[in-house]
Amino acid sequence: MIFFIINLRIMKIIKLLSIYIMSFFYIYIGVKHFLDLEYFMNIMPKYIPYHKTMIYISGILEILLGTIIIIPKWRSLASYGLILLLLAVFPANIYLYTSKEAQEILEISKQDALIRMPFQVLLIIIAYWHSLKNSSKNFSYICLFLFLVIIIYFAIII
């Protein structure tokens, strides 16, 4: 019940902190597209052409959007860009779940691949929350909870 005692000012500070943390996360993952290309090549669905180019483009977009989300003037645009990017890369999560070969190469179980997929939805919800200058108290509480779930999950897998 700790969420119900957080006042509006503290919630805004927490939201801003979550924006900075997610910014770091997106920039980190974007850079990883260039430093660990092979990882991303292994989760690219076969039907998507130009694997390296697509990986580099998504990496650049994650770095760019992760950077500009911290600028209040550009935050909403960056948030919607991240939502579109998260939707665009979702086929890689589906491929990881359906491809025994990708699971073996990355040493991930089918169950772990399945658990990973809903986190795209949580990331989309958080990106939407970040796009809003003002949101209802209840939606902010929900997003704060989802943000904490995301942080715990990524702390475990990274």
C-alpha positions as a Markdown table, in Angstrom:
| # | Residue | x | y | z |
|---|---|---|---|---|
| 1 | Met | 0.0 | 0.0 | 0.0 |
| 2 | Ile | 3.0 | 2.3 | -0.2 |
| 3 | Phe | 1.8 | 3.6 | -3.6 |
| 4 | Phe | -1.2 | 5.2 | -2.0 |
| 5 | Ile | 0.9 | 7.5 | 0.2 |
| 6 | Ile | 3.1 | 8.9 | -2.6 |
| 7 | Asn | 2.1 | 12.4 | -3.2 |
| 8 | Leu | 2.0 | 14.1 | -6.6 |
| 9 | Arg | 5.3 | 15.9 | -6.2 |
| 10 | Ile | 7.1 | 12.7 | -5.3 |
| 11 | Met | 5.4 | 10.8 | -8.1 |
| 12 | Lys | 6.7 | 13.4 | -10.6 |
| 13 | Ile | 10.2 | 13.0 | -9.3 |
| 14 | Ile | 9.9 | 9.2 | -9.5 |
| 15 | Lys | 8.5 | 9.5 | -13.1 |
| 16 | Leu | 11.4 | 11.7 | -14.1 |
| 17 | Leu | 13.9 | 9.2 | -12.5 |
| 18 | Ser | 12.2 | 6.4 | -14.5 |
| 19 | Ile | 12.6 | 8.4 | -17.7 |
| 20 | Tyr | 16.4 | 8.8 | -17.0 |
| 21 | Ile | 16.7 | 5.1 | -16.2 |
| 22 | Met | 14.8 | 4.0 | -19.3 |
| 23 | Ser | 16.9 | 6.5 | -21.3 |
| 24 | Phe | 20.0 | 4.7 | -20.1 |
| 25 | Phe | 18.5 | 1.3 | -20.9 |
| 26 | Tyr | 17.6 | 2.3 | -24.5 |
| 27 | Ile | 21.0 | 3.8 | -25.1 |
| 28 | Tyr | 22.7 | 0.8 | -23.6 |
| 29 | Ile | 20.7 | -1.6 | -25.7 |
| 30 | Gly | 21.2 | 0.6 | -28.8 |
| 31 | Val | 25.0 | 0.5 | -28.3 |
| 32 | Lys | 24.8 | -3.2 | -27.8 |
| 33 | His | 23.4 | -3.6 | -31.3 |
| 34 | Phe | 26.9 | -2.5 | -32.6 |
| 35 | Leu | 29.0 | -4.2 | -30.0 |
| 36 | Asp | 27.2 | -7.6 | -30.0 |
| 37 | Leu | 25.8 | -7.8 | -33.6 |
| 38 | Glu | 25.8 | -11.6 | -33.5 |
| 39 | Tyr | 23.3 | -11.7 | -30.6 |
| 40 | Phe | 20.8 | -9.7 | -32.6 |
| 41 | Met | 21.5 | -11.6 | -35.8 |
| 42 | Asn | 20.5 | -14.8 | -34.0 |
| 43 | Ile | 17.0 | -13.4 | -33.1 |
| 44 | Met | 16.2 | -11.9 | -36.5 |
| 45 | Pro | 13.4 | -13.7 | -38.2 |
| 46 | Lys | 14.4 | -15.2 | -41.5 |
| 47 | Tyr | 11.7 | -13.4 | -43.5 |
| 48 | Ile | 13.0 | -9.9 | -42.6 |
| 49 | Pro | 15.5 | -8.8 | -45.2 |
| 50 | Tyr | 18.8 | -6.9 | -44.7 |
| 51 | His | 19.5 | -8.3 | -41.2 |
| 52 | Lys | 22.6 | -6.2 | -40.4 |
| 53 | Thr | 21.1 | -3.0 | -41.8 |
| 54 | Met | 17.9 | -3.5 | -39.8 |
| 55 | Ile | 19.9 | -4.2 | -36.6 |
| 56 | Tyr | 22.0 | -1.1 | -37.1 |
| 57 | Ile | 18.9 | 1.0 | -37.8 |
| 58 | Ser | 17.1 | -0.2 | -34.7 |
| 59 | Gly | 20.3 | 0.4 | -32.7 |
| 60 | Ile | 20.6 | 4.0 | -34.0 |
| 61 | Leu | 16.9 | 4.6 | -33.2 |
| 62 | Glu | 17.3 | 3.3 | -29.7 |
| 63 | Ile | 20.3 | 5.5 | -29.0 |
| 64 | Leu | 18.6 | 8.5 | -30.6 |
| 65 | Leu | 15.2 | 8.1 | -29.0 |
| 66 | Gly | 16.8 | 7.1 | -25.7 |
| 67 | Thr | 18.7 | 10.3 | -25.8 |
| 68 | Ile | 16.0 | 12.7 | -26.7 |
| 69 | Ile | 13.4 | 11.3 | -24.3 |
| 70 | Ile | 15.3 | 13.2 | -21.5 |
| 71 | Ile | 14.6 | 16.5 | -23.3 |
| 72 | Pro | 11.1 | 17.6 | -22.1 |
| 73 | Lys | 10.3 | 19.4 | -25.4 |
| 74 | Trp | 11.0 | 16.2 | -27.4 |
| 75 | Arg | 9.8 | 13.6 | -24.8 |
| 76 | Ser | 6.4 | 12.9 | -26.3 |
| 77 | Leu | 7.8 | 12.4 | -29.8 |
| 78 | Ala | 10.6 | 10.2 | -28.4 |
| 79 | Ser | 8.0 | 8.2 | -26.4 |
| 80 | Tyr | 5.8 | 7.5 | -29.5 |
| 81 | Gly | 8.9 | 6.7 | -31.5 |
| 82 | Leu | 9.9 | 4.1 | -28.8 |
| 83 | Ile | 6.4 | 2.7 | -28.9 |
| 84 | Leu | 6.7 | 2.2 | -32.7 |
| 85 | Leu | 10.2 | 0.8 | -32.4 |
| 86 | Leu | 9.1 | -1.7 | -29.7 |
| 87 | Leu | 6.3 | -2.8 | -32.0 |
| 88 | Ala | 8.7 | -3.1 | -34.9 |
| 89 | Val | 11.2 | -5.3 | -33.1 |
| 90 | Phe | 8.5 | -7.6 | -31.5 |
| 91 | Pro | 8.9 | -10.1 | -34.3 |
| 92 | Ala | 12.4 | -10.9 | -33.0 |
| 93 | Asn | 10.8 | -11.9 | -29.7 |
| 94 | Ile | 8.3 | -14.1 | -31.5 |
| 95 | Tyr | 11.1 | -15.6 | -33.5 |
| 96 | Leu | 13.2 | -16.3 | -30.4 |
| 97 | Tyr | 10.2 | -18.1 | -28.9 |
| 98 | Thr | 9.5 | -20.2 | -32.0 |
| 99 | Ser | 13.0 | -21.0 | -33.1 |
| 100 | Lys | 14.7 | -23.8 | -31.3 |
| 101 | Glu | 17.9 | -22.9 | -33.1 |
| 102 | Ala | 17.9 | -19.3 | -31.8 |
| 103 | Gln | 17.1 | -20.6 | -28.3 |
| 104 | Glu | 20.1 | -23.0 | -28.4 |
| 105 | Ile | 22.5 | -20.4 | -29.7 |
| 106 | Leu | 21.5 | -17.9 | -27.1 |
| 107 | Glu | 21.2 | -20.5 | -24.4 |
| 108 | Ile | 17.7 | -19.5 | -23.5 |
| 109 | Ser | 14.8 | -21.8 | -22.8 |
| 110 | Lys | 11.5 | -21.6 | -24.7 |
| 111 | Gln | 9.9 | -20.7 | -21.3 |
| 112 | Asp | 12.3 | -17.8 | -20.8 |
| 113 | Ala | 11.6 | -16.6 | -24.4 |
| 114 | Leu | 7.9 | -16.7 | -23.6 |
| 115 | Ile | 8.3 | -14.8 | -20.4 |
| 116 | Arg | 10.3 | -12.2 | -22.2 |
| 117 | Met | 7.5 | -11.3 | -24.7 |
| 118 | Pro | 5.1 | -9.6 | -22.4 |
| 119 | Phe | 7.8 | -7.2 | -21.3 |
| 120 | Gln | 7.5 | -5.5 | -24.7 |
| 121 | Val | 3.9 | -4.6 | -23.7 |
| 122 | Leu | 5.1 | -3.2 | -20.3 |
| 123 | Leu | 7.8 | -1.2 | -22.1 |
| 124 | Ile | 5.1 | 0.2 | -24.4 |
| 125 | Ile | 2.9 | 1.2 | -21.5 |
| 126 | Ile | 5.9 | 2.9 | -19.7 |
| 127 | Ala | 6.8 | 4.7 | -22.9 |
| 128 | Tyr | 3.2 | 6.0 | -23.2 |
| 129 | Trp | 3.3 | 7.1 | -19.6 |
| 130 | His | 6.5 | 9.0 | -20.3 |
| 131 | Ser | 4.7 | 10.7 | -23.2 |
| 132 | Leu | 2.2 | 12.3 | -20.9 |
| 133 | Lys | 2.8 | 15.6 | -19.2 |
| 134 | Asn | 0.0 | 14.7 | -16.7 |
| 135 | Ser | -1.6 | 11.4 | -16.0 |
| 136 | Ser | -4.1 | 10.2 | -13.5 |
| 137 | Lys | -2.8 | 9.2 | -10.1 |
| 138 | Asn | -4.1 | 5.6 | -10.6 |
| 139 | Phe | -2.4 | 5.3 | -14.0 |
| 140 | Ser | 0.8 | 6.6 | -12.5 |
| 141 | Tyr | 0.7 | 4.1 | -9.7 |
| 142 | Ile | 0.2 | 1.3 | -12.2 |
| 143 | Cys | 3.0 | 2.5 | -14.4 |
| 144 | Leu | 5.3 | 2.9 | -11.4 |
| 145 | Phe | 4.6 | -0.7 | -10.4 |
| 146 | Leu | 5.2 | -1.9 | -14.0 |
| 147 | Phe | 8.4 | 0.1 | -14.1 |
| 148 | Leu | 9.6 | -1.7 | -10.9 |
| 149 | Val | 8.7 | -5.0 | -12.5 |
| 150 | Ile | 10.7 | -4.2 | -15.6 |
| 151 | Ile | 13.7 | -3.0 | -13.5 |
| 152 | Ile | 13.7 | -6.2 | -11.5 |
| 153 | Tyr | 13.4 | -8.4 | -14.6 |
| 154 | Phe | 16.3 | -6.6 | -16.4 |
| 155 | Ala | 18.4 | -6.7 | -13.3 |
| 156 | Ile | 18.0 | -10.5 | -13.3 |
| 157 | Ile | 18.7 | -11.1 | -17.0 |
| 158 | Ile | 21.6 | -8.6 | -17.5 |
